[in-house]
């Protein structure tokens, strides 16, 4: 996002230390994030991530690394696993090159997230279904089953766990 502000590195170090202090479960992973690469450069992002690692963050996350080379440089220069965000997962963005998990692993990345993959795919699916609804049903007065655009009612119930919900209802109904 354009104009995204960065808090001072020292403030983030204190936040990491507070999270480490508050951690009650050793399996709880503390991910430290920096958005410094965009406004301040990759070297500043690396400097900050090293500070967060020293404060005992478990995973380093640098947002908006603009090239494969930048991602590799950060992965090579931080002491803990680097996680990156591939955003949409299937479409390139201005802020991060589109790379496969294997390509990322090969340059030293330890983890990857796809935070907008399902929401953007869902929106495209809804737009496609509405376009077909409008053109086939509304404009052409044609009713055609389109299993490519929707799940059936039974599948919907299965996906939503309806059988389990029915079992709970039966088990705990009053009377």
C-alpha positions in Angstrom: 0.0 0.0 0.0 1.4 3.3 -1.0 2.4 5.6 1.8 2.5 2.9 4.4 4.3 4.3 7.5 7.0 2.4 9.5 7.3 2.7 13.2 10.8 3.3 14.5 12.8 0.0 14.7 13.5 0.5 18.4 9.7 0.7 19.1 9.2 -2.6 17.2 12.0 -4.2 19.2 10.1 -3.3 22.4 6.9 -4.8 20.9 8.8 -8.1 20.0 10.2 -8.2 23.6 6.7 -7.7 25.0 5.4 -10.5 22.9 8.2 -12.8 23.9 7.6 -12.0 27.6 3.9 -12.6 27.2 4.3 -15.9 25.4 2.8 -18.7 27.5 3.2 -21.6 25.0 6.5 -22.5 23.5 4.8 -23.6 20.3 3.5 -20.0 19.8 5.5 -18.4 17.0 6.3 -14.7 17.1 6.5 -13.3 13.6 8.2 -9.9 13.3 7.2 -7.7 10.4 8.9 -4.8 8.7 7.5 -2.6 5.9 10.8 -0.7 5.7 12.0 -2.1 2.3 9.7 0.2 0.4 10.3 3.6 2.0 13.8 2.9 3.4 15.4 0.2 1.3 16.2 -3.5 1.6 19.3 -2.9 3.7 17.2 -1.1 6.3 14.7 -3.9 6.3 17.5 -6.4 6.9 18.9 -4.2 9.8 15.5 -4.1 11.4 14.8 -7.8 11.0 18.2 -8.5 12.7 17.2 -6.3 15.6 13.9 -8.2 15.9 15.7 -11.6 15.7 18.0 -10.3 18.5 14.9 -9.5 20.5 13.9 -13.2 20.1 11.3 -13.1 17.3 11.0 -16.5 15.8 10.3 -15.6 12.1 11.2 -12.6 10.0 8.7 -11.1 7.6 9.6 -8.4 5.2 6.8 -6.9 3.1 7.1 -5.5 -0.4 10.4 -7.0 -1.5 10.4 -5.9 -5.1 12.5 -8.6 -6.8 13.7 -12.2 -6.5 17.2 -10.7 -5.7 15.8 -8.6 -2.8 14.0 -11.7 -1.4 17.2 -13.8 -1.6 19.3 -11.0 -0.1 17.0 -10.7 2.9 16.8 -14.5 3.4 20.6 -14.7 3.3 21.2 -11.9 5.7 18.8 -12.7 8.6 19.5 -15.3 11.2 15.9 -16.7 11.4 13.5 -18.1 8.9 12.2 -15.5 6.4 8.5 -15.5 5.5 7.1 -13.7 2.5 3.7 -12.8 1.3 2.7 -13.8 -2.2 -0.6 -11.9 -1.8 -2.9 -13.1 -4.6 -0.8 -16.2 -5.3 -1.7 -16.4 -9.0 -1.4 -12.9 -10.3 1.6 -10.6 -10.1 1.6 -7.4 -7.9 3.6 -4.3 -8.1 5.1 -5.0 -4.6 6.3 -8.6 -4.9 7.3 -10.9 -7.8 5.2 -13.9 -8.3 7.2 -17.0 -7.3 6.3 -20.6 -6.5 6.9 -22.1 -3.1 9.8 -24.2 -4.5 11.4 -21.1 -6.1 11.2 -19.3 -2.7 12.6 -22.3 -0.9 15.5 -22.5 -3.3 16.5 -18.9 -2.4 16.3 -19.5 1.3 12.7 -18.5 2.2 11.3 -20.5 5.1 7.6 -19.7 4.7 5.1 -18.1 2.4 1.5 -16.9 2.9 -1.2 -16.2 0.3 -3.5 -14.0 2.2 -5.7 -12.9 -0.7 -5.8 -16.0 -2.7 -9.2 -17.3 -1.6 -10.9 -14.0 -1.2 -10.0 -12.8 -4.7 -10.8 -16.3 -6.2 -14.2 -16.1 -4.4 -14.9 -12.7 -5.8 -14.1 -13.8 -9.3 -16.3 -16.9 -8.9 -19.2 -14.7 -7.7 -18.7 -12.3 -10.6 -18.7 -15.1 -13.1 -21.8 -16.7 -11.6 -23.7 -13.4 -11.7 -22.6 -12.7 -15.3 -24.0 -16.2 -16.3 -27.1 -15.7 -14.2 -27.8 -12.3 -15.9 -27.0 -13.5 -19.5 -28.6 -17.0 -19.4 -31.5 -16.7 -16.9 -32.5 -13.1 -16.9 -31.7 -12.0 -20.5 -32.2 -15.4 -22.4 -34.9 -16.9 -20.1 -32.9 -20.1 -20.1 -32.4 -22.4 -17.1 -29.3 -24.5 -17.5 -27.5 -26.4 -14.7 -24.0 -25.0 -14.3 -22.0 -27.3 -12.0 -18.9 -25.4 -13.0 -20.2 -22.3 -11.3 -21.7 -23.6 -8.1 -21.6 -26.4 -5.6 -24.8 -28.4 -5.1 -26.9 -28.1 -1.9 -25.7 -31.5 -0.6 -22.0 -30.5 -1.1 -22.6 -27.2 0.6 -24.1 -29.0 3.6 -21.1 -31.4 3.7 -18.6 -28.5 3.4 -20.4 -26.7 6.2 -20.3 -29.7 8.5 -24.1 -30.1 8.6 -24.0 -33.8 9.7 -21.9 -32.9 12.7 -24.2 -30.0 13.6 -27.3 -32.3 13.3 -25.5 -34.8 15.6 -24.9 -32.0 18.1 -28.4 -30.8 17.9 -29.7 -34.3 18.5 -27.3 -34.9 21.4 -28.2 -31.6 23.2 -31.8 -30.9 22.4 -33.9 -30.3 25.4 -37.0 -32.1 26.6 
